Amino acid sequence: MDVPEPGAPRLVPGPVVPRLDVVPLTGRAGVRAAGEVSLPTHGVWEGVLERAVRDGGSVYYLELSALAFVDVAGAGALADAALRFGTRRLVLDRPPPALPRVLELLWPGLPAIEVAAA
């Protein structure tokens, strides 16, 4: 094991900044999101949801299998977007397990949201 010399600077890891990476899906309307939805990434998440609302197609897919976490504010933004979907469908493809439970608990009966657990 290497022992640093006395007085030598120590490398201390900095805080990890959460990320939310979003890429368009191929072959269907929607995006794949990876990372987490939390305070530092809300702007990205809200932009994704705004694009989904404006898309205009009958079905929009959010592929969320690589999403580790969605905070309550992120779930609320999703619920707000779903309310603006009208008769269209917003398909949550493999969301984190807690997300459908939070939506059903706090925003029950959102008709636009469909959960696909593949």
N, CA, C and O atoms as CSV, one atom per row, in Angstrom:
chain,resi,resn,atom,element,x,y,z
A,1,MET,N,N,0.835,-1.164,0.000
A,1,MET,CA,C,0.000,0.000,0.000
A,1,MET,C,C,0.884,1.233,0.000
A,1,MET,O,O,1.851,1.309,0.759
A,2,ASP,N,N,0.559,2.197,-0.845
A,2,ASP,CA,C,1.338,3.423,-0.926
A,2,ASP,C,C,0.918,4.365,0.188
A,2,ASP,O,O,-0.270,4.594,0.416
A,3,VAL,N,N,1.900,4.899,0.869
A,3,VAL,CA,C,1.649,5.873,1.927
A,3,VAL,C,C,2.125,7.224,1.417
A,3,VAL,O,O,3.285,7.367,1.032
A,4,PRO,N,N,1.223,8.234,1.412
A,4,PRO,CA,C,1.654,9.539,0.906
A,4,PRO,C,C,2.699,10.155,1.820
A,4,PRO,O,O,2.715,9.931,3.030
A,5,GLU,N,N,3.560,10.929,1.207
A,5,GLU,CA,C,4.580,11.617,1.977
A,5,GLU,C,C,3.912,12.665,2.861
A,5,GLU,O,O,2.884,13.226,2.480
A,6,PRO,N,N,4.477,12.936,4.026
A,6,PRO,CA,C,3.915,13.980,4.877
A,6,PRO,C,C,3.891,15.324,4.133
A,6,PRO,O,O,4.877,15.704,3.503
A,7,GLY,N,N,2.790,16.020,4.208
A,7,GLY,CA,C,2.652,17.319,3.569
A,7,GLY,C,C,2.242,17.252,2.107
A,7,GLY,O,O,1.974,18.284,1.493
A,8,ALA,N,N,2.188,16.038,1.536
A,8,ALA,CA,C,1.777,15.903,0.135
A,8,ALA,C,C,0.269,16.122,0.039
A,8,ALA,O,O,-0.469,15.706,0.932
A,9,PRO,N,N,-0.205,16.775,-1.038
A,9,PRO,CA,C,-1.650,16.990,-1.186
A,9,PRO,C,C,-2.374,15.656,-1.352
A,9,PRO,O,O,-1.882,14.738,-2.008
A,10,ARG,N,N,-3.540,15.576,-0.747
A,10,ARG,CA,C,-4.366,14.368,-0.851
A,10,ARG,C,C,-5.487,14.634,-1.832
A,10,ARG,O,O,-6.081,15.712,-1.838
A,11,LEU,N,N,-5.768,13.659,-2.649
A,11,LEU,CA,C,-6.893,13.757,-3.566
A,11,LEU,C,C,-8.150,13.275,-2.851
A,11,LEU,O,O,-8.243,12.122,-2.428
A,12,VAL,N,N,-9.093,14.166,-2.729
A,12,VAL,CA,C,-10.354,13.831,-2.081
A,12,VAL,C,C,-11.444,13.920,-3.142
A,12,VAL,O,O,-11.599,14.959,-3.784
A,13,PRO,N,N,-12.194,12.849,-3.329
A,13,PRO,CA,C,-13.239,12.906,-4.349
A,13,PRO,C,C,-14.281,13.963,-4.001
A,13,PRO,O,O,-14.664,14.116,-2.841
A,14,GLY,N,N,-14.730,14.684,-5.015
A,14,GLY,CA,C,-15.766,15.697,-4.835
A,14,GLY,C,C,-17.139,15.054,-4.851
A,14,GLY,O,O,-17.273,13.848,-5.055
A,15,PRO,N,N,-18.147,15.865,-4.637
A,15,PRO,CA,C,-19.507,15.325,-4.645
A,15,PRO,C,C,-19.898,14.869,-6.052
A,15,PRO,O,O,-19.481,15.454,-7.052
A,16,VAL,N,N,-20.693,13.832,-6.102
A,16,VAL,CA,C,-21.177,13.324,-7.375
A,16,VAL,C,C,-22.407,14.136,-7.766
A,16,VAL,O,O,-23.365,14.230,-7.000
A,17,VAL,N,N,-22.375,14.718,-8.952
A,17,VAL,CA,C,-23.500,15.504,-9.434
A,17,VAL,C,C,-24.420,14.581,-10.218
A,17,VAL,O,O,-23.985,13.949,-11.180
A,18,PRO,N,N,-25.695,14.495,-9.816
A,18,PRO,CA,C,-26.625,13.631,-10.544
A,18,PRO,C,C,-26.755,14.059,-12.002
A,18,PRO,O,O,-26.642,15.239,-12.335
A,19,ARG,N,N,-26.995,13.072,-12.862
A,19,ARG,CA,C,-27.152,13.329,-14.294
A,19,ARG,C,C,-28.460,12.726,-14.770
A,19,ARG,O,O,-28.981,11.773,-14.192
A,20,LEU,N,N,-28.966,13.302,-15.825
A,20,LEU,CA,C,-30.096,12.726,-16.538
A,20,LEU,C,C,-29.771,12.831,-18.015
A,20,LEU,O,O,-29.769,13.922,-18.585
A,21,ASP,N,N,-29.496,11.695,-18.630
A,21,ASP,CA,C,-29.180,11.647,-20.050
A,21,ASP,C,C,-30.419,11.187,-20.804
A,21,ASP,O,O,-31.087,10.236,-20.398
A,22,VAL,N,N,-30.718,11.865,-21.899
A,22,VAL,CA,C,-31.925,11.579,-22.665
A,22,VAL,C,C,-31.557,11.440,-24.135
A,22,VAL,O,O,-30.882,12.299,-24.701
A,23,VAL,N,N,-32.012,10.343,-24.748
A,23,VAL,CA,C,-31.781,10.137,-26.182
A,23,VAL,C,C,-33.106,9.733,-26.834
A,23,VAL,O,O,-33.913,9.030,-26.227
A,24,PRO,N,N,-33.323,10.184,-28.076
A,24,PRO,CA,C,-34.561,9.806,-28.765
A,24,PRO,C,C,-34.613,8.301,-29.027
A,24,PRO,O,O,-33.582,7.666,-29.248
A,25,LEU,N,N,-35.809,7.745,-29.000
A,25,LEU,CA,C,-36.002,6.344,-29.363
A,25,LEU,C,C,-36.031,6.221,-30.884
A,25,LEU,O,O,-36.417,7.156,-31.585
A,26,THR,N,N,-35.628,5.079,-31.376
A,26,THR,CA,C,-35.744,4.831,-32.811
A,26,THR,C,C,-36.961,3.941,-33.045
A,26,THR,O,O,-37.181,2.970,-32.322
A,27,GLY,N,N,-37.729,4.276,-34.042
A,27,GLY,CA,C,-38.874,3.451,-34.396
A,27,GLY,C,C,-40.178,3.791,-33.704
A,27,GLY,O,O,-41.221,3.239,-34.054
A,28,ARG,N,N,-40.144,4.676,-32.739
A,28,ARG,CA,C,-41.371,5.114,-32.069
A,28,ARG,C,C,-41.135,6.465,-31.407
A,28,ARG,O,O,-40.001,6.828,-31.094
A,29,ALA,N,N,-42.215,7.198,-31.200
A,29,ALA,CA,C,-42.109,8.525,-30.587
A,29,ALA,C,C,-41.762,8.379,-29.116
A,29,ALA,O,O,-42.440,7.663,-28.379
A,30,GLY,N,N,-40.711,9.054,-28.694
A,30,GLY,CA,C,-40.356,9.013,-27.285
A,30,GLY,C,C,-38.862,9.129,-27.065
A,30,GLY,O,O,-38.087,9.369,-27.992
A,31,VAL,N,N,-38.479,8.950,-25.797
A,31,VAL,CA,C,-37.086,9.060,-25.407
A,31,VAL,C,C,-36.719,7.971,-24.417
A,31,VAL,O,O,-37.578,7.371,-23.771
A,32,ARG,N,N,-35.419,7.732,-24.315
A,32,ARG,CA,C,-34.864,6.851,-23.284
A,32,ARG,C,C,-34.148,7.755,-22.299
A,32,ARG,O,O,-33.295,8.555,-22.684
A,33,ALA,N,N,-34.497,7.626,-21.027
A,33,ALA,CA,C,-33.871,8.434,-19.987
A,33,ALA,C,C,-33.013,7.538,-19.104
A,33,ALA,O,O,-33.415,6.431,-18.745
A,34,ALA,N,N,-31.819,8.031,-18.757
A,34,ALA,CA,C,-30.902,7.288,-17.899
A,34,ALA,C,C,-30.333,8.236,-16.854
A,34,ALA,O,O,-30.011,9.386,-17.154
A,35,GLY,N,N,-30.215,7.753,-15.640
A,35,GLY,CA,C,-29.668,8.567,-14.553
A,35,GLY,C,C,-30.691,8.696,-13.450
A,35,GLY,O,O,-31.239,7.704,-12.971
A,36,GLU,N,N,-30.947,9.941,-13.048
A,36,GLU,CA,C,-31.951,10.161,-12.001
A,36,GLU,C,C,-32.650,11.497,-12.201
A,36,GLU,O,O,-32.109,12.434,-12.789
A,37,VAL,N,N,-33.873,11.546,-11.690
A,37,VAL,CA,C,-34.640,12.791,-11.697
A,37,VAL,C,C,-34.636,13.304,-10.260
A,37,VAL,O,O,-35.276,12.736,-9.374
A,38,SER,N,N,-33.904,14.384,-10.057
A,38,SER,CA,C,-33.804,15.008,-8.739
A,38,SER,C,C,-33.571,16.498,-8.967
A,38,SER,O,O,-33.514,16.946,-10.112
A,39,LEU,N,N,-33.440,17.250,-7.913
A,39,LEU,CA,C,-33.341,18.703,-8.028
A,39,LEU,C,C,-32.364,19.174,-9.111
A,39,LEU,O,O,-32.727,20.045,-9.901
A,40,PRO,N,N,-31.145,18.639,-9.180
A,40,PRO,CA,C,-30.222,19.134,-10.213
A,40,PRO,C,C,-30.642,18.796,-11.647
A,40,PRO,O,O,-30.154,19.423,-12.588
A,41,THR,N,N,-31.531,17.824,-11.832
A,41,THR,CA,C,-31.909,17.411,-13.187
A,41,THR,C,C,-33.344,17.757,-13.547
A,41,THR,O,O,-33.816,17.372,-14.617
A,42,HIS,N,N,-34.050,18.476,-12.679
A,42,HIS,CA,C,-35.457,18.808,-12.968
A,42,HIS,C,C,-35.630,19.561,-14.280
A,42,HIS,O,O,-36.593,19.311,-15.005
A,43,GLY,N,N,-34.728,20.467,-14.599
A,43,GLY,CA,C,-34.853,21.234,-15.842
A,43,GLY,C,C,-34.848,20.337,-17.069
A,43,GLY,O,O,-35.633,20.538,-17.996
A,44,VAL,N,N,-33.966,19.352,-17.075
A,44,VAL,CA,C,-33.902,18.409,-18.189
A,44,VAL,C,C,-35.200,17.604,-18.255
A,44,VAL,O,O,-35.786,17.458,-19.328
A,45,TRP,N,N,-35.650,17.078,-17.108
A,45,TRP,CA,C,-36.863,16.266,-17.029
A,45,TRP,C,C,-38.083,17.055,-17.499
A,45,TRP,O,O,-38.893,16.548,-18.275
A,46,GLU,N,N,-38.210,18.280,-17.032
A,46,GLU,CA,C,-39.355,19.099,-17.432
A,46,GLU,C,C,-39.307,19.405,-18.923
A,46,GLU,O,O,-40.356,19.488,-19.561
A,47,GLY,N,N,-38.120,19.573,-19.493
A,47,GLY,CA,C,-37.994,19.766,-20.936
A,47,GLY,C,C,-38.440,18.537,-21.713
A,47,GLY,O,O,-39.109,18.652,-22.740
A,48,VAL,N,N,-38.067,17.362,-21.220
A,48,VAL,CA,C,-38.490,16.102,-21.849
A,48,VAL,C,C,-40.009,16.006,-21.842
A,48,VAL,O,O,-40.622,15.669,-22.855
A,49,LEU,N,N,-40.611,16.304,-20.702
A,49,LEU,CA,C,-42.065,16.193,-20.579
A,49,LEU,C,C,-42.783,17.230,-21.435
A,49,LEU,O,O,-43.839,16.940,-21.999
A,50,GLU,N,N,-42.229,18.426,-21.540
A,50,GLU,CA,C,-42.834,19.452,-22.387
A,50,GLU,C,C,-42.803,19.018,-23.849
A,50,GLU,O,O,-43.777,19.219,-24.574
A,51,ARG,N,N,-41.693,18.424,-24.288
A,51,ARG,CA,C,-41.616,17.908,-25.665
A,51,ARG,C,C,-42.639,16.793,-25.876
A,51,ARG,O,O,-43.250,16.700,-26.941
A,52,ALA,N,N,-42.822,15.956,-24.870
A,52,ALA,CA,C,-43.807,14.872,-24.975
A,52,ALA,C,C,-45.211,15.437,-25.156
A,52,ALA,O,O,-45.984,14.944,-25.977
A,53,VAL,N,N,-45.535,16.467,-24.391
A,53,VAL,CA,C,-46.866,17.084,-24.497
A,53,VAL,C,C,-47.049,17.698,-25.878
A,53,VAL,O,O,-48.114,17.562,-26.479
A,54,ARG,N,N,-46.031,18.366,-26.380
A,54,ARG,CA,C,-46.122,19.044,-27.681
A,54,ARG,C,C,-46.043,18.091,-28.862
A,54,ARG,O,O,-46.404,18.473,-29.975
A,55,ASP,N,N,-45.581,16.856,-28.656
A,55,ASP,CA,C,-45.350,15.913,-29.746
A,55,ASP,C,C,-46.583,15.720,-30.633
A,55,ASP,O,O,-46.454,15.695,-31.857
A,56,GLY,N,N,-47.741,15.587,-30.057
A,56,GLY,CA,C,-48.965,15.498,-30.842
A,56,GLY,C,C,-49.354,14.113,-31.306
A,56,GLY,O,O,-50.484,13.922,-31.754
A,57,GLY,N,N,-48.454,13.126,-31.217
A,57,GLY,CA,C,-48.815,11.763,-31.607
A,57,GLY,C,C,-49.761,11.135,-30.602
A,57,GLY,O,O,-49.933,11.649,-29.497
A,58,SER,N,N,-50.371,10.032,-30.981
A,58,SER,CA,C,-51.348,9.390,-30.093
A,58,SER,C,C,-50.689,8.670,-28.920
A,58,SER,O,O,-51.316,8.490,-27.876
A,59,VAL,N,N,-49.417,8.251,-29.082
A,59,VAL,CA,C,-48.693,7.549,-28.018
A,59,VAL,C,C,-47.280,8.109,-27.946
A,59,VAL,O,O,-46.636,8.315,-28.975
A,60,TYR,N,N,-46.798,8.356,-26.734
A,60,TYR,CA,C,-45.425,8.808,-26.515
A,60,TYR,C,C,-44.812,7.882,-25.470
A,60,TYR,O,O,-45.413,7.630,-24.426
A,61,TYR,N,N,-43.604,7.374,-25.758
A,61,TYR,CA,C,-42.942,6.408,-24.878
A,61,TYR,C,C,-41.814,7.068,-24.089
A,61,TYR,O,O,-41.000,7.813,-24.634
A,62,LEU,N,N,-41.793,6.773,-22.802
A,62,LEU,CA,C,-40.665,7.133,-21.944
A,62,LEU,C,C,-40.038,5.817,-21.501
A,62,LEU,O,O,-40.582,5.129,-20.638
A,63,GLU,N,N,-38.900,5.466,-22.086
A,63,GLU,CA,C,-38.209,4.235,-21.735
A,63,GLU,C,C,-37.326,4.551,-20.541
A,63,GLU,O,O,-36.335,5.271,-20.665
A,64,LEU,N,N,-37.687,4.010,-19.382
A,64,LEU,CA,C,-37.086,4.437,-18.115
A,64,LEU,C,C,-36.317,3.331,-17.397
A,64,LEU,O,O,-36.059,3.450,-16.199
A,65,SER,N,N,-35.945,2.264,-18.096
A,65,SER,CA,C,-35.276,1.141,-17.428
A,65,SER,C,C,-33.922,1.520,-16.836
A,65,SER,O,O,-33.458,0.866,-15.903
A,66,ALA,N,N,-33.279,2.566,-17.361
A,66,ALA,CA,C,-31.975,2.992,-16.841
A,66,ALA,C,C,-32.093,4.174,-15.890
A,66,ALA,O,O,-31.096,4.808,-15.547
A,67,LEU,N,N,-33.306,4.461,-15.472
A,67,LEU,CA,C,-33.532,5.547,-14.522
A,67,LEU,C,C,-33.466,4.958,-13.112
A,67,LEU,O,O,-34.236,4.059,-12.775
A,68,ALA,N,N,-32.554,5.461,-12.299
A,68,ALA,CA,C,-32.345,4.910,-10.961
A,68,ALA,C,C,-33.315,5.477,-9.934
A,68,ALA,O,O,-33.637,4.808,-8.953
A,69,PHE,N,N,-33.785,6.708,-10.149
A,69,PHE,CA,C,-34.551,7.379,-9.104
A,69,PHE,C,C,-35.356,8.512,-9.709
A,69,PHE,O,O,-34.883,9.208,-10.608
A,70,VAL,N,N,-36.576,8.698,-9.215
A,70,VAL,CA,C,-37.400,9.858,-9.552
A,70,VAL,C,C,-37.938,10.416,-8.240
A,70,VAL,O,O,-38.643,9.716,-7.513
A,71,ASP,N,N,-37.611,11.671,-7.929
A,71,ASP,CA,C,-38.121,12.254,-6.693
A,71,ASP,C,C,-39.589,12.644,-6.864
A,71,ASP,O,O,-40.128,12.575,-7.968
A,72,VAL,N,N,-40.227,13.048,-5.778
A,72,VAL,CA,C,-41.659,13.355,-5.811
A,72,VAL,C,C,-41.955,14.536,-6.729
A,72,VAL,O,O,-42.987,14.548,-7.401
A,73,ALA,N,N,-41.075,15.519,-6.770
A,73,ALA,CA,C,-41.290,16.654,-7.679
A,73,ALA,C,C,-41.236,16.189,-9.132
A,73,ALA,O,O,-42.000,16.675,-9.965
A,74,GLY,N,N,-40.347,15.261,-9.440
A,74,GLY,CA,C,-40.275,14.708,-10.793
A,74,GLY,C,C,-41.524,13.913,-11.132
A,74,GLY,O,O,-42.017,13.981,-12.258
A,75,ALA,N,N,-42.043,13.158,-10.163
A,75,ALA,CA,C,-43.295,12.429,-10.372
A,75,ALA,C,C,-44.446,13.411,-10.577
A,75,ALA,O,O,-45.331,13.174,-11.398
A,76,GLY,N,N,-44.430,14.517,-9.826
A,76,GLY,CA,C,-45.466,15.535,-9.984
A,76,GLY,C,C,-45.421,16.185,-11.355
A,76,GLY,O,O,-46.465,16.454,-11.949
A,77,ALA,N,N,-44.224,16.439,-11.862
A,77,ALA,CA,C,-44.086,17.000,-13.206
A,77,ALA,C,C,-44.630,16.018,-14.244
A,77,ALA,O,O,-45.256,16.423,-15.223
A,78,LEU,N,N,-44.388,14.735,-14.023
A,78,LEU,CA,C,-44.917,13.703,-14.918
A,78,LEU,C,C,-46.444,13.681,-14.869
A,78,LEU,O,O,-47.101,13.584,-15.905
A,79,ALA,N,N,-47.006,13.770,-13.666
A,79,ALA,CA,C,-48.464,13.799,-13.511
A,79,ALA,C,C,-49.055,15.031,-14.197
A,79,ALA,O,O,-50.080,14.927,-14.871
A,80,ASP,N,N,-48.429,16.184,-14.035
A,80,ASP,CA,C,-48.905,17.406,-14.690
A,80,ASP,C,C,-48.892,17.255,-16.207
A,80,ASP,O,O,-49.834,17.663,-16.886
A,81,ALA,N,N,-47.820,16.666,-16.734
A,81,ALA,CA,C,-47.743,16.450,-18.184
A,81,ALA,C,C,-48.850,15.496,-18.634
A,81,ALA,O,O,-49.488,15.721,-19.662
A,82,ALA,N,N,-49.072,14.440,-17.868
A,82,ALA,CA,C,-50.111,13.464,-18.222
A,82,ALA,C,C,-51.487,14.112,-18.267
A,82,ALA,O,O,-52.313,13.764,-19.111
A,83,LEU,N,N,-51.735,15.047,-17.366
A,83,LEU,CA,C,-53.029,15.745,-17.356
A,83,LEU,C,C,-53.217,16.575,-18.626
A,83,LEU,O,O,-54.349,16.836,-19.031
A,84,ARG,N,N,-52.128,16.985,-19.247
A,84,ARG,CA,C,-52.192,17.776,-20.477
A,84,ARG,C,C,-52.229,16.901,-21.730
A,84,ARG,O,O,-52.301,17.425,-22.841
A,85,PHE,N,N,-52.182,15.584,-21.568
A,85,PHE,CA,C,-52.169,14.665,-22.698
A,85,PHE,C,C,-53.546,14.449,-23.319
A,85,PHE,O,O,-53.641,13.960,-24.445
A,86,GLY,N,N,-54.595,14.799,-22.617
A,86,GLY,CA,C,-55.944,14.596,-23.152
A,86,GLY,C,C,-56.224,13.119,-23.350
A,86,GLY,O,O,-56.088,12.323,-22.421
A,87,THR,N,N,-56.621,12.749,-24.576
A,87,THR,CA,C,-56.956,11.346,-24.863
A,87,THR,C,C,-55.752,10.537,-25.336
A,87,THR,O,O,-55.884,9.344,-25.608
A,88,ARG,N,N,-54.595,11.158,-25.438
A,88,ARG,CA,C,-53.384,10.449,-25.866
A,88,ARG,C,C,-52.836,9.618,-24.718
A,88,ARG,O,O,-53.251,9.773,-23.569
A,89,ARG,N,N,-51.886,8.721,-25.047
A,89,ARG,CA,C,-51.276,7.857,-24.034
A,89,ARG,C,C,-49.806,8.199,-23.842
A,89,ARG,O,O,-49.089,8.494,-24.797
A,90,LEU,N,N,-49.374,8.152,-22.585
A,90,LEU,CA,C,-47.979,8.319,-22.197
A,90,LEU,C,C,-47.547,6.988,-21.589
A,90,LEU,O,O,-47.951,6.648,-20.477
A,91,VAL,N,N,-46.732,6.243,-22.316
A,91,VAL,CA,C,-46.335,4.908,-21.878
A,91,VAL,C,C,-45.010,4.988,-21.132
A,91,VAL,O,O,-44.004,5.443,-21.677
A,92,LEU,N,N,-45.020,4.546,-19.890
A,92,LEU,CA,C,-43.806,4.456,-19.078
A,92,LEU,C,C,-43.279,3.038,-19.228
A,92,LEU,O,O,-43.841,2.100,-18.662
A,93,ASP,N,N,-42.217,2.881,-19.978
A,93,ASP,CA,C,-41.650,1.571,-20.269
A,93,ASP,C,C,-40.592,1.239,-19.226
A,93,ASP,O,O,-39.542,1.880,-19.174
A,94,ARG,N,N,-40.866,0.243,-18.403
A,94,ARG,CA,C,-39.972,-0.242,-17.342
A,94,ARG,C,C,-39.466,0.868,-16.418
A,94,ARG,O,O,-38.258,1.069,-16.290
A,95,PRO,N,N,-40.386,1.583,-15.776
A,95,PRO,CA,C,-39.967,2.645,-14.856
A,95,PRO,C,C,-39.382,2.062,-13.572
A,95,PRO,O,O,-39.567,0.879,-13.286
A,96,PRO,N,N,-38.670,2.893,-12.794
A,96,PRO,CA,C,-38.222,2.431,-11.480
A,96,PRO,C,C,-39.452,1.979,-10.682
A,96,PRO,O,O,-40.506,2.606,-10.786
A,97,PRO,N,N,-39.342,0.916,-9.896
A,97,PRO,CA,C,-40.510,0.355,-9.209
A,97,PRO,C,C,-41.304,1.352,-8.362
A,97,PRO,O,O,-42.525,1.236,-8.261
A,98,ALA,N,N,-40.641,2.309,-7.766
A,98,ALA,CA,C,-41.354,3.241,-6.889
A,98,ALA,C,C,-42.195,4.252,-7.663
A,98,ALA,O,O,-43.165,4.780,-7.118
A,99,LEU,N,N,-41.850,4.536,-8.916
A,99,LEU,CA,C,-42.553,5.590,-9.654
A,99,LEU,C,C,-44.043,5.295,-9.847
A,99,LEU,O,O,-44.859,6.160,-9.528
A,100,PRO,N,N,-44.442,4.126,-10.349
A,100,PRO,CA,C,-45.883,3.875,-10.478
A,100,PRO,C,C,-46.614,3.911,-9.138
A,100,PRO,O,O,-47.766,4.339,-9.064
A,101,ARG,N,N,-45.938,3.459,-8.077
A,101,ARG,CA,C,-46.571,3.481,-6.749
A,101,ARG,C,C,-46.794,4.914,-6.274
A,101,ARG,O,O,-47.853,5.229,-5.732
A,102,VAL,N,N,-45.806,5.783,-6.473
A,102,VAL,CA,C,-45.947,7.185,-6.071
A,102,VAL,C,C,-47.047,7.858,-6.888
A,102,VAL,O,O,-47.861,8.603,-6.344
A,103,LEU,N,N,-47.071,7.595,-8.188
A,103,LEU,CA,C,-48.118,8.187,-9.032
A,103,LEU,C,C,-49.503,7.740,-8.579
A,103,LEU,O,O,-50.420,8.555,-8.482
A,104,GLU,N,N,-49.655,6.457,-8.303
A,104,GLU,CA,C,-50.966,5.949,-7.892
A,104,GLU,C,C,-51.364,6.469,-6.512
A,104,GLU,O,O,-52.546,6.700,-6.254
A,105,LEU,N,N,-50.403,6.652,-5.642
A,105,LEU,CA,C,-50.694,7.146,-4.290
A,105,LEU,C,C,-51.068,8.629,-4.295
A,105,LEU,O,O,-52.050,9.024,-3.666
A,106,LEU,N,N,-50.290,9.449,-5.001
A,106,LEU,CA,C,-50.485,10.895,-4.943
A,106,LEU,C,C,-51.337,11.459,-6.078
A,106,LEU,O,O,-51.972,12.502,-5.922
A,107,TRP,N,N,-51.349,10.770,-7.217
A,107,TRP,CA,C,-52.133,11.223,-8.376
A,107,TRP,C,C,-52.869,10.016,-8.948
A,107,TRP,O,O,-52.573,9.587,-10.063
A,108,PRO,N,N,-53.827,9.462,-8.198
A,108,PRO,CA,C,-54.484,8.228,-8.648
A,108,PRO,C,C,-55.333,8.449,-9.904
A,108,PRO,O,O,-55.911,9.515,-10.115
A,109,GLY,N,N,-55.380,7.414,-10.713
A,109,GLY,CA,C,-56.286,7.401,-11.852
A,109,GLY,C,C,-55.937,8.321,-12.997
A,109,GLY,O,O,-56.842,8.832,-13.657
A,110,LEU,N,N,-54.658,8.555,-13.264
A,110,LEU,CA,C,-54.276,9.368,-14.424
A,110,LEU,C,C,-54.538,8.541,-15.685
A,110,LEU,O,O,-53.820,7.576,-15.949
A,111,PRO,N,N,-55.553,8.908,-16.460
A,111,PRO,CA,C,-55.916,8.046,-17.593
A,111,PRO,C,C,-54.892,7.994,-18.713
A,111,PRO,O,O,-54.866,7.021,-19.466
A,112,ALA,N,N,-54.047,9.010,-18.848
A,112,ALA,CA,C,-53.085,9.031,-19.956
A,112,ALA,C,C,-51.898,8.111,-19.706
A,112,ALA,O,O,-51.239,7.697,-20.660
A,113,ILE,N,N,-51.606,7.781,-18.450
A,113,ILE,CA,C,-50.399,7.007,-18.149
A,113,ILE,C,C,-50.677,5.512,-18.215
A,113,ILE,O,O,-51.626,4.995,-17.626
A,114,GLU,N,N,-49.806,4.846,-18.958
A,114,GLU,CA,C,-49.830,3.384,-19.044
A,114,GLU,C,C,-48.439,2.896,-18.659
A,114,GLU,O,O,-47.437,3.407,-19.160
A,115,VAL,N,N,-48.376,1.907,-17.769
A,115,VAL,CA,C,-47.084,1.373,-17.352
A,115,VAL,C,C,-46.856,0.043,-18.054
A,115,VAL,O,O,-47.663,-0.880,-17.941
A,116,ALA,N,N,-45.748,-0.041,-18.779
A,116,ALA,CA,C,-45.357,-1.270,-19.467
A,116,ALA,C,C,-44.164,-1.851,-18.729
A,116,ALA,O,O,-43.084,-1.261,-18.722
A,117,ALA,N,N,-44.359,-3.006,-18.107
A,117,ALA,CA,C,-43.310,-3.591,-17.271
A,117,ALA,C,C,-42.430,-4.586,-18.015
A,117,ALA,O,O,-41.521,-5.160,-17.416
A,118,ALA,N,N,-42.671,-4.804,-19.290
A,118,ALA,CA,C,-41.926,-5.735,-20.147
A,118,ALA,C,C,-41.260,-6.779,-19.316
A,118,ALA,O,O,-40.584,-7.657,-19.853
